[in-house]
């Protein structure tokens, strides 16, 4: 399954990194604790968070994540969107709460770590 497949099946908006929509998703991870994501998310995962600051882009890049979903109607900072675009990180947003996003991802076939 690709990031694009997920974008088509969930109520997500692509805000940065549209060129990376073809990336394969290997699983999912949800956490708002950046050190937790760095230590436990696997390369190719799609990460669900409510964080919208620039550090999420650095973590996604470091961990080799397929995409980041900013959930709960949180709006990524302008600088975050610019950094994600420049680093080729797919950044998605949704009004759905994290719990609902994770449930829908699971139903779509994305398994957790």
C-alpha positions as semicolon CSV with decimal commas, in nm:
position;residue;x (nm);y (nm);z (nm)
1;X;0,000;0,000;0,000
2;X;0,128;0,347;-0,086
3;X;0,079;0,682;0,084
4;X;-0,141;0,778;-0,211
5;X;-0,367;0,477;-0,148
6;X;-0,414;0,598;0,209
7;X;-0,481;0,956;0,098
8;X;-0,753;0,827;-0,135
9;X;-0,922;0,618;0,135
10;X;-0,909;0,854;0,436
11;X;-1,018;1,217;0,478
12;X;-0,665;1,358;0,448
13;X;-0,526;1,675;0,294
14;X;-0,177;1,678;0,142
15;X;-0,003;1,993;0,264
16;X;0,357;1,911;0,165
17;X;0,570;1,650;-0,005
18;X;0,327;1,555;-0,281
19;X;0,613;1,402;-0,480
20;X;0,644;1,129;-0,213
21;X;0,290;0,994;-0,241
22;X;0,417;0,683;-0,416
23;X;0,616;0,571;-0,109
24;X;0,530;0,228;0,028
25;X;0,383;0,223;0,378
26;X;0,527;-0,058;0,591
27;X;0,317;0,004;0,902
28;X;0,193;0,275;1,131
29;X;0,294;0,448;1,450
30;X;0,114;0,695;1,674
31;X;0,276;0,913;1,939
32;X;0,321;1,277;2,029
33;X;0,649;1,208;2,208
34;X;0,924;1,270;1,953
35;X;1,188;1,060;2,131
36;X;0,942;0,770;2,136
37;X;0,893;0,794;1,760
38;X;1,269;0,813;1,699
39;X;1,324;0,503;1,911
40;X;1,037;0,285;1,796
41;X;0,891;0,384;1,458
42;X;1,027;0,186;1,165
43;X;1,136;0,315;0,827
44;X;0,839;0,332;0,593
45;X;0,584;0,382;0,871
46;X;0,312;0,644;0,855
47;X;0,316;0,849;1,176
48;X;0,004;0,995;1,339
49;X;0,057;1,293;1,572
50;X;-0,103;1,617;1,684
51;X;0,229;1,802;1,678
52;X;0,264;2,074;1,415
53;X;0,609;2,218;1,481
54;X;0,921;2,180;1,266
55;X;1,071;1,902;1,476
56;X;0,822;1,652;1,333
57;X;0,988;1,692;0,994
58;X;1,332;1,626;1,142
59;X;1,204;1,313;1,319
60;X;1,027;1,187;1,006
61;X;1,343;1,238;0,802
62;X;1,568;1,076;1,062
63;X;1,341;0,773;1,097
64;X;1,279;0,739;0,721
65;X;0,903;0,759;0,762
66;X;0,671;0,741;0,460
67;X;0,447;1,024;0,582
68;X;0,324;1,222;0,881
69;X;-0,045;1,273;0,956
70;X;-0,119;1,573;1,176
71;X;-0,453;1,480;1,332
72;X;-0,721;1,641;1,545
73;X;-0,755;1,949;1,329
74;X;-0,412;2,071;1,439
75;X;-0,257;2,303;1,182
76;X;0,114;2,262;1,106
77;X;0,314;2,582;1,138
78;X;0,401;2,755;0,812
79;X;0,768;2,681;0,874
80;X;0,687;2,313;0,922
81;X;0,512;2,293;0,587
82;X;0,803;2,470;0,415
83;X;1,058;2,240;0,578
84;X;0,857;1,928;0,488
85;X;0,835;2,044;0,128
86;X;1,208;2,118;0,106
87;X;1,300;1,782;0,262
88;X;1,049;1,578;0,062
89;X;0,851;1,467;0,367
90;X;0,484;1,392;0,298
91;X;0,279;1,596;0,543
92;X;-0,092;1,526;0,571
93;X;-0,364;1,680;0,786
94;X;-0,707;1,569;0,903
95;X;-0,980;1,695;1,134
96;X;-1,026;1,342;1,268
97;X;-0,887;1,265;1,614
98;X;-0,579;1,043;1,630
99;X;-0,781;0,748;1,763
100;X;-1,014;0,754;1,463
101;X;-0,724;0,790;1,216
102;X;-0,546;0,489;1,365
103;X;-0,865;0,282;1,346
104;X;-0,918;0,372;0,982
105;X;-0,554;0,300;0,898
106;X;-0,585;-0,040;1,064
107;X;-0,904;-0,116;0,871
108;X;-0,720;-0,018;0,552
109;X;-0,455;-0,282;0,618
110;X;-0,185;-0,070;0,783
111;X;-0,056;-0,258;1,086
112;X;0,119;-0,104;1,386
113;X;0,465;-0,167;1,523
